[in-house]
Amino acid sequence: MDDQLRECVGDVLISDGVIRAVGEVDAADVDRTILAAGCVVTPGLVNTHHHLYQTLTRAVPGGQDALLFGWLKTLYPIWSRFGPEEFYTSAAVGLAELALSGCTLTSDHLYLFPNGGRLDDTIAAATDIGLRFHPTRGAMSIGESDGGLPPDSLVENEADILNDCIRVIDTFHDDSEGAMVRVGVAPCSPFSVSRDLMRDAAILARDKGVMLHTHLAENDEDIAYSLANFGCRPGQYAEELGWTGSDVWHAHCVKLDAEEISLFARTKTGVAHCPCSNCRLGSGIAPLRSMRDAGVPVGLGVDGSASNDAGNLVIEARQAMLLQRVANGADAMSAREALYIATRGGAEVLGRHDCGQIAVGKRADIAIWDVSGIESAGSWDPAAILLAGPTTVRDLLVEGRVVVNNGQLATMDLQALVRRQNELAKGLMV
């Protein structure tokens, strides 16, 4: 995924979290060697949209077969019972799942904070798991009594939202190269916050030099809401409020029309494509081929586990490729292009030009895939791992540090973490 899109056979030399050489390396002076015979080595995958807290509410009855708005109404009352432990544990589980699927950098969109929960809880989980993290301070301010979707108990005062955005940015955001944590500002959606908050959030983010994120044009209901309440399509609404530009990325964008795609391409506004979630909720097939051809920056997102149920990023990449073939023909997207979107594409959407590549000077975020097993048996092209390859990594390095070793999470006791997650889920069922 370097500028020449080279596929090399040889070595990767890393030190101090940075790739120092690619190709033939003199191993005489290295401290440690990871043998990767029979493996394909790729940049770590990048996840541009997630709701990590939702790993506690997978396959909830009543939400399994609902469209977006009905699904939300089923889940909101359950989420209102979360607290700091639920947010930490669910995030740790979701991050572990991502790591095992080859992800080294992930964003997160947390937009509700009941019972003392804070963005700090998820940042602590990412630090413990060891992934590079781009959490966003989300928000909802329009409750049911004001015509919104969420219950009034889950919405916040808009002044308090902006003040806490300032707090988490000042506390955690690191804009240096190789940063492990960067923070974004992310009102949940145009139908859960006011026009004023959308505009003020954009002003605040630009004053602080951080990125902006929200949901946009997810399904037909979303378009109908925008037309009825704002008198325009979602892309136009975003543009009017300052929500376009290279410092903005929107989740889903399933229903963007040609004019909106042109707007996003012209302004370099990013998109987080979430194919599995879009299928699960019946939202449709996003115009990924058209967006890519127009020059829209696009990355992949697994979305929340309550609407995807899984958080495996390499499966997401395969699904993106397959859906574009369903919509546009078998030659619409290659395995290599889908892998590009899942690595360098996502890094560019998140403004991380130091990540997403195996190239000299880039961060040492590396996934090692064992293609000697049954998944790739008989494959004539081991590098086409999205066609015939494993869905979990053998090894994963983030900033040169081992996060997954021989298929096992190396940074936390995964069995204990899963046990606690299941205990918390059972408590929410009462």
Backbone torsions as a table, in degrees:
resi	resn	phi	psi	omega
1	MET	NA	21.7	174.2
2	ASP	-77.0	-176.5	-174.6
3	ASP	-64.0	-25.0	179.0
4	GLN	-96.1	0.9	-177.0
5	LEU	52.0	42.9	-179.1
6	ARG	-72.7	149.7	169.7
7	GLU	-119.9	107.2	-170.1
8	CYS	-101.4	153.0	167.7
9	VAL	-114.6	122.8	-177.8
10	GLY	153.2	-143.9	-170.8
11	ASP	-114.9	160.2	170.4
12	VAL	-125.7	122.2	-179.9
13	LEU	-102.9	127.5	178.9
14	ILE	-128.8	149.2	171.2
15	SER	-157.0	145.5	179.5
16	ASP	52.6	36.5	175.0
17	GLY	79.3	7.9	-174.7
18	VAL	-126.3	144.5	174.4
19	ILE	-77.2	122.5	-175.7
20	ARG	-102.6	-25.9	-179.6
21	ALA	-158.9	150.2	176.7
22	VAL	-135.0	128.7	-178.6
23	GLY	124.9	-128.8	177.3
24	GLU	-89.7	127.2	-177.0
25	VAL	-124.8	138.1	173.8
26	ASP	-77.0	113.5	-174.5
27	ALA	-85.2	4.2	-173.1
28	ALA	-62.1	-35.7	-172.4
29	ASP	-106.2	9.2	-177.7
30	VAL	-81.1	150.4	179.7
31	ASP	-82.7	-32.1	-175.5
32	ARG	-149.1	142.8	176.6
33	THR	-122.6	132.2	171.5
34	ILE	-103.7	115.3	-179.0
35	LEU	-80.7	127.0	-174.7
36	ALA	-124.9	31.9	174.8
37	ALA	-61.4	139.9	-179.2
38	GLY	74.5	17.9	-177.0
39	CYS	-126.3	156.9	167.0
40	VAL	-107.2	132.1	-178.9
41	VAL	-110.0	123.9	-179.8
42	THR	-125.6	164.5	166.3
43	PRO	-58.5	152.7	172.6
44	GLY	-60.2	144.1	179.4
45	LEU	-73.8	156.3	-176.0
46	VAL	-123.3	126.0	-179.1
47	ASN	-105.0	118.4	-172.5
48	THR	-100.0	-0.4	177.5
49	HIS	-157.8	124.8	178.8
50	HIS	-155.0	156.7	165.8
51	HIS	-125.2	88.1	-171.1
52	LEU	-59.5	-32.8	-177.4
53	TYR	-61.1	-21.3	-174.7
54	GLN	-75.7	-5.4	176.0
55	THR	-63.7	-14.7	176.3
56	LEU	-83.2	-7.1	-176.8
57	THR	-132.5	56.4	175.4
58	ARG	-83.2	142.6	171.5
59	ALA	53.1	41.8	179.7
60	VAL	-72.1	126.8	176.3
61	PRO	-57.9	142.1	-176.6
62	GLY	93.8	-23.0	178.1
63	GLY	-112.6	-6.4	-174.1
64	GLN	-66.0	-32.4	-173.4
65	ASP	-122.3	23.8	-175.4
66	ALA	-99.5	153.1	168.8
67	LEU	-73.6	174.4	-170.4
68	LEU	-52.4	-55.7	-172.2
69	PHE	-66.8	-40.6	177.2
70	GLY	-66.7	-37.4	176.9
71	TRP	-61.5	-44.5	178.9
72	LEU	-60.8	-43.7	-178.3
73	LYS	-64.1	-29.5	176.1
74	THR	-70.7	-38.5	-172.7
75	LEU	-87.0	-30.4	-175.9
76	TYR	-51.3	-47.5	-178.6
77	PRO	-61.6	-32.7	178.3
78	ILE	-70.6	-46.4	-179.1
79	TRP	-62.7	-26.2	-179.2
80	SER	-65.8	-12.0	-179.5
81	ARG	-96.9	0.9	178.6
82	PHE	-69.9	156.7	171.7
83	GLY	-142.7	-170.1	-175.1
84	PRO	-54.9	-41.5	-178.2
85	GLU	-67.2	-40.3	178.1
86	GLU	-61.6	-41.7	180.0
87	PHE	-66.8	-42.5	179.7
88	TYR	-65.6	-50.4	-174.3
89	THR	-66.0	-45.1	179.5
90	SER	-63.0	-38.0	177.8
91	ALA	-66.2	-43.2	179.9
92	ALA	-61.6	-41.8	178.1
93	VAL	-63.9	-46.3	179.9
94	GLY	-63.1	-38.9	179.2
95	LEU	-69.1	-38.5	176.6
96	ALA	-63.0	-42.9	178.3
97	GLU	-60.9	-42.9	176.9
98	LEU	-62.1	-45.1	-178.8
99	ALA	-59.1	-44.2	-179.2
100	LEU	-66.0	-21.3	177.3
101	SER	-96.9	13.6	172.3
102	GLY	96.8	7.4	-176.5
103	CYS	-86.7	132.1	177.3
104	THR	-113.1	-20.6	-179.0
105	LEU	-135.4	126.5	178.8
106	THR	-138.0	145.1	167.8
107	SER	-91.0	170.8	172.8
108	ASP	-150.1	141.9	179.9
109	HIS	-117.7	99.4	179.0
110	LEU	-108.2	117.7	-171.2
111	TYR	-125.8	11.0	174.1
112	LEU	-140.0	143.2	-169.7
113	PHE	-139.4	58.4	-178.8
114	PRO	-75.6	156.9	167.4
115	ASN	55.2	37.4	175.8
116	GLY	86.5	3.3	176.6
117	GLY	-66.9	145.0	-179.6
118	ARG	-140.8	163.3	175.3
119	LEU	-59.2	-28.1	179.3
120	ASP	-54.9	-33.5	-177.7
121	ASP	-64.2	-41.4	-179.1
122	THR	-74.9	-34.2	177.1
123	ILE	-63.9	-38.7	176.3
124	ALA	-61.9	-40.4	179.2
125	ALA	-64.1	-43.3	179.7
126	ALA	-63.8	-38.4	177.2
127	THR	-62.4	-42.0	-179.1
128	ASP	-70.6	-38.9	178.0
129	ILE	-72.5	-38.3	176.3
130	GLY	102.6	14.8	178.0
131	LEU	-88.1	153.1	171.9
132	ARG	-72.9	135.8	-164.4
133	PHE	-132.5	136.6	174.6
134	HIS	-128.2	73.4	178.6
135	PRO	-72.3	151.5	176.3
136	THR	-123.1	137.5	179.3
137	ARG	-84.2	97.6	179.3
138	GLY	-83.3	-178.7	-177.9
139	ALA	-169.7	151.6	168.2
140	MET	-132.7	134.3	-177.2
141	SER	-129.6	-5.6	178.9
142	ILE	-114.3	106.6	-179.1
143	GLY	-89.8	-176.7	-176.3
144	GLU	-58.8	-37.0	-176.8
145	SER	-67.3	-18.6	177.9
146	ASP	-107.1	14.7	177.5
147	GLY	92.5	6.8	179.3
148	GLY	-89.7	178.3	179.6
149	LEU	-84.0	-44.8	-173.3
150	PRO	-72.8	152.3	173.8
151	PRO	-62.9	151.4	-177.3
152	ASP	-58.3	-27.4	-178.2
153	SER	-67.2	-17.0	-177.5
154	LEU	-103.0	-0.7	179.6
155	VAL	-97.0	159.4	-176.8
156	GLU	-123.5	159.4	171.2
157	ASN	-67.6	136.7	-172.6
158	GLU	-67.5	-33.2	176.3
159	ALA	-65.5	-39.4	178.2
160	ASP	-65.4	-37.9	178.2
161	ILE	-60.1	-49.8	-177.7
162	LEU	-64.4	-38.5	179.0
163	ASN	-64.7	-39.4	179.9
164	ASP	-73.1	-31.0	172.5
165	CYS	-58.0	-45.2	178.5
166	ILE	-61.0	-42.9	-178.9
167	ARG	-60.6	-49.4	-174.9
168	VAL	-71.5	-32.7	176.1
169	ILE	-65.4	-48.3	-178.9
170	ASP	-63.8	-31.2	-176.6
171	THR	-82.6	-40.5	-167.3
172	PHE	-118.4	-24.6	-170.2
173	HIS	-69.7	132.3	179.4
174	ASP	-128.2	112.7	-177.3
175	ASP	-94.6	9.7	-179.4
176	SER	-77.9	158.4	175.9
177	GLU	-63.1	137.6	-178.4
178	GLY	80.7	9.2	-178.3
179	ALA	-57.5	140.8	176.1
180	MET	-88.8	-22.1	179.5
181	VAL	-136.4	124.7	166.8
182	ARG	-127.4	147.8	-174.4
183	VAL	-115.7	140.9	174.6
184	GLY	-119.9	168.7	178.1
185	VAL	-109.9	131.1	-166.6
186	ALA	-151.0	73.2	169.3
187	PRO	-49.1	140.1	-167.5
188	CYS	-57.2	-51.3	-176.1
189	SER	-167.9	162.3	178.3
190	PRO	-63.4	-16.8	179.7
191	PHE	-99.9	9.2	177.7
192	SER	-128.2	2.3	173.9
193	VAL	-139.1	165.9	-178.1
194	SER	-81.5	163.9	173.7
195	ARG	-58.6	-40.5	-179.2
196	ASP	-61.6	-42.0	-178.9
197	LEU	-67.6	-39.2	176.7
198	MET	-58.3	-46.0	-179.1
199	ARG	-67.5	-45.1	-178.6
200	ASP	-65.3	-35.4	178.7
201	ALA	-63.9	-40.1	178.9
202	ALA	-65.4	-41.6	178.7
203	ILE	-62.9	-45.6	-180.0
204	LEU	-62.2	-46.3	-177.9
205	ALA	-59.9	-42.3	-178.3
206	ARG	-71.8	-33.2	175.2
207	ASP	-63.8	-35.5	-177.9
208	LYS	-91.1	-9.4	179.9
209	GLY	72.6	34.9	177.9
210	VAL	-118.8	169.5	-175.2
211	MET	-89.8	164.3	-177.2
212	LEU	-117.9	142.9	-177.8
213	HIS	-148.1	143.6	172.3
214	THR	-162.3	176.7	172.3
215	HIS	-87.6	146.2	179.8
216	LEU	-154.2	137.5	171.8
217	ALA	49.7	48.3	-172.8
218	GLU	-77.3	-39.5	-178.7
219	ASN	-153.7	-175.2	-177.6
220	ASP	-64.2	-35.4	177.2
221	GLU	-60.7	-40.4	180.0
222	ASP	-61.3	-45.5	179.4
223	ILE	-64.4	-45.0	-179.4
224	ALA	-61.4	-40.8	178.9
225	TYR	-62.2	-44.7	-178.7
226	SER	-62.9	-44.5	179.8
227	LEU	-64.2	-41.3	-176.6
228	ALA	-72.6	-37.4	-172.0
229	ASN	-100.6	-26.5	-177.3
230	PHE	-114.9	-11.6	179.8
231	GLY	71.3	21.0	-179.6
232	CYS	-158.4	170.1	175.9
233	ARG	-77.6	161.8	-176.1
234	PRO	-58.0	-38.7	-179.5
235	GLY	-62.1	-41.2	178.7
236	GLN	-67.0	-40.6	177.9
237	TYR	-60.1	-44.6	179.2
238	ALA	-61.6	-43.7	-178.9
239	GLU	-63.2	-42.4	-178.1
240	GLU	-62.4	-30.0	-175.1
241	LEU	-99.7	9.1	178.1
242	GLY	85.9	17.9	-176.1
243	TRP	-100.0	42.1	168.4
244	THR	-133.0	155.2	-179.8
245	GLY	133.9	169.2	-177.2
246	SER	-69.8	-10.1	177.2
247	ASP	-98.8	15.7	-178.7
248	VAL	-126.9	137.5	166.7
249	TRP	-137.8	139.7	-177.1
250	HIS	-111.7	141.7	178.3
251	ALA	-86.7	140.7	171.7
252	HIS	83.2	-82.0	179.3
253	CYS	55.5	36.5	-178.6
254	VAL	-64.0	-34.2	-171.5
255	LYS	-108.7	22.8	174.9
256	LEU	-62.0	136.3	174.4
257	ASP	-94.0	-179.1	-174.6
258	ALA	-61.3	-37.8	179.9
259	GLU	-66.9	-39.9	179.3
260	GLU	-69.3	-38.3	176.2
261	ILE	-61.3	-43.3	177.6
262	SER	-61.6	-41.1	177.7
263	LEU	-60.3	-47.2	-178.5
264	PHE	-66.1	-38.2	178.0
265	ALA	-65.1	-44.0	-177.4
266	ARG	-65.5	-36.4	-176.6
267	THR	-96.6	-3.6	-178.1
268	LYS	60.2	36.7	174.9
269	THR	-77.8	130.6	-174.1
270	GLY	-86.0	159.9	178.3
271	VAL	-130.9	134.4	170.4
272	ALA	-99.0	107.5	-177.5
273	HIS	-88.1	124.9	-173.9
274	CYS	-123.3	74.3	-169.7
275	PRO	-64.0	-41.0	-177.5
276	CYS	-66.3	-44.7	177.4
277	SER	-62.5	-41.2	179.0
278	ASN	-62.3	-35.4	175.1
279	CYS	-70.0	-46.5	-176.1
280	ARG	-58.5	-40.3	-178.5
281	LEU	-93.6	4.0	178.7
282	GLY	65.8	28.1	-175.0
283	SER	-76.9	-27.1	-179.9
284	GLY	122.8	-176.9	179.1
285	ILE	-103.8	117.8	-179.6
286	ALA	-66.1	149.3	-178.7
287	PRO	-78.7	59.1	-174.8
288	LEU	-61.2	-42.9	-179.9
289	ARG	-60.8	-44.5	179.2
290	SER	-65.2	-40.1	178.9
291	MET	-64.4	-45.4	179.3
292	ARG	-62.6	-43.8	-178.4
293	ASP	-65.0	-32.2	-179.9
294	ALA	-78.9	-17.5	-179.3
295	GLY	100.2	17.4	175.7
296	VAL	-73.3	130.6	174.6
297	PRO	-67.6	125.4	-176.5
298	VAL	-131.8	133.0	170.1
299	GLY	-124.5	-179.9	-179.9
300	LEU	-106.4	151.3	173.1
301	GLY	-138.5	140.2	176.2
302	VAL	-81.8	-16.2	-175.2
303	ASP	62.2	-178.7	-176.0
304	GLY	-71.5	150.7	-177.2
305	SER	-73.6	-7.0	173.5
306	ALA	-83.0	-17.6	177.7
307	SER	-113.9	-9.4	175.3
308	ASN	-113.0	-39.3	-176.1
309	ASP	79.5	-23.2	175.5
310	ALA	-121.9	160.8	177.7
311	GLY	-132.6	43.0	-177.8
312	ASN	-98.1	113.7	-170.7
313	LEU	-76.7	-30.6	178.9
314	VAL	-71.5	-33.1	173.4
315	ILE	-65.6	-37.1	177.3
316	GLU	-61.2	-40.9	179.5
317	ALA	-64.4	-42.1	177.8
318	ARG	-63.4	-41.5	179.9
319	GLN	-63.5	-39.1	177.8
320	ALA	-59.5	-45.3	179.1
321	MET	-62.1	-45.9	-175.8
322	LEU	-67.1	-40.4	-178.8
323	LEU	-65.4	-37.3	177.9
324	GLN	-66.9	-30.6	175.3
325	ARG	-71.4	-38.3	175.7
326	VAL	-60.4	-43.5	-174.8
327	ALA	-78.6	-32.7	-167.8
328	ASN	-129.4	0.4	-179.8
329	GLY	110.7	160.9	-172.4
330	ALA	-65.7	-20.4	179.8
331	ASP	-97.8	13.2	-174.4
332	ALA	-71.9	-31.3	-179.2
333	MET	-154.2	128.8	178.9
334	SER	-87.4	164.7	175.9
335	ALA	-62.3	-36.6	-178.8
336	ARG	-70.3	-38.1	177.7
337	GLU	-65.5	-41.2	178.3
338	ALA	-63.1	-37.7	177.3
339	LEU	-67.5	-37.3	175.3
340	TYR	-59.2	-46.9	179.4
341	ILE	-59.8	-37.7	-176.8
342	ALA	-75.5	-13.5	-177.5
343	THR	-118.6	-85.9	-177.2
344	ARG	-64.2	-37.1	179.0
345	GLY	-58.7	-47.8	179.2
346	GLY	-64.9	-39.3	178.7
347	ALA	-61.6	-40.5	179.8
348	GLU	-68.1	-37.6	177.0
349	VAL	-60.4	-38.8	-179.0
350	LEU	-85.9	7.5	179.2
351	GLY	71.4	21.1	-177.2
352	ARG	-105.4	75.9	-179.8
353	HIS	-75.9	-1.5	173.6
354	ASP	-90.4	-1.6	-176.0
355	CYS	-126.5	174.6	171.6
356	GLY	85.7	5.5	-178.8
357	GLN	-138.2	150.8	164.7
358	ILE	-100.5	92.5	-176.2
359	ALA	-152.6	150.8	-177.8
360	VAL	-58.8	131.5	178.8
361	GLY	93.9	-12.6	179.1
362	LYS	-86.9	161.8	-178.1
363	ARG	-66.8	148.2	-176.3
364	ALA	-85.3	68.9	174.9
365	ASP	-106.7	105.3	-165.8
366	ILE	-135.5	135.2	175.6
367	ALA	-111.8	133.5	179.2
368	ILE	-115.6	118.7	-174.7
369	TRP	-110.2	121.7	178.6
370	ASP	-79.9	110.6	-179.0
371	VAL	-105.1	22.9	177.5
372	SER	-94.0	0.3	-176.1
373	GLY	-92.7	-170.6	-173.2
374	ILE	-65.8	-29.8	-177.4
375	GLU	-62.0	-31.6	-177.3
376	SER	-107.9	3.7	-177.5
377	ALA	-60.4	124.9	-178.6
378	GLY	89.3	-2.3	-179.6
379	SER	-71.6	132.7	176.4
380	TRP	-86.4	-9.2	-175.5
381	ASP	-140.8	80.7	-175.8
382	PRO	-56.0	-26.4	-179.4
383	ALA	-71.1	-16.9	177.9
384	ALA	-84.0	60.2	-171.2
385	ILE	-67.1	-20.0	178.0
386	LEU	-76.8	-16.5	175.0
387	LEU	-91.0	-42.2	-178.0
388	ALA	-148.2	86.1	-177.1
389	GLY	-162.8	172.0	-178.9
390	PRO	-71.4	159.8	177.5
391	THR	-109.4	5.0	171.5
392	THR	-134.4	152.6	-177.8
393	VAL	-85.9	156.1	169.2
394	ARG	-80.3	-47.2	-179.2
395	ASP	-139.2	150.2	178.1
396	LEU	-140.1	129.5	176.7
397	LEU	-116.3	134.4	174.0
398	VAL	-125.4	120.4	-175.6
399	GLU	56.1	32.6	179.3
400	GLY	79.2	-1.6	-179.1
401	ARG	-98.0	142.8	-177.1
402	VAL	-76.8	121.2	175.6
403	VAL	-107.3	-38.3	173.3
404	VAL	-121.8	131.1	-179.2
405	ASN	-128.2	117.4	179.0
406	ASN	53.2	42.8	175.9
407	GLY	82.2	2.0	-177.6
408	GLN	-119.0	138.9	175.4
409	LEU	-62.0	127.6	-173.1
410	ALA	-99.0	-8.4	-169.7
411	THR	-105.4	-19.0	179.4
412	MET	-144.6	162.8	175.0
413	ASP	-79.7	98.2	-173.8
414	LEU	-66.0	-38.6	-179.3
415	GLN	-62.8	-42.8	177.9
416	ALA	-65.0	-38.2	179.4
417	LEU	-64.5	-44.1	179.4
418	VAL	-65.5	-39.9	177.6
419	ARG	-59.0	-45.9	-178.8
420	ARG	-66.2	-39.0	177.2
421	GLN	-57.8	-45.7	-178.5
422	ASN	-67.4	-34.6	175.2
423	GLU	-63.3	-44.1	-180.0
424	LEU	-66.2	-38.6	178.3
425	ALA	-63.0	-42.2	178.4
426	LYS	-63.9	-35.6	176.2
427	GLY	-63.9	-32.9	178.7
428	LEU	-74.8	-20.8	-179.2
429	MET	-76.1	-17.1	-175.8
430	VAL	-68.6	NA	NA
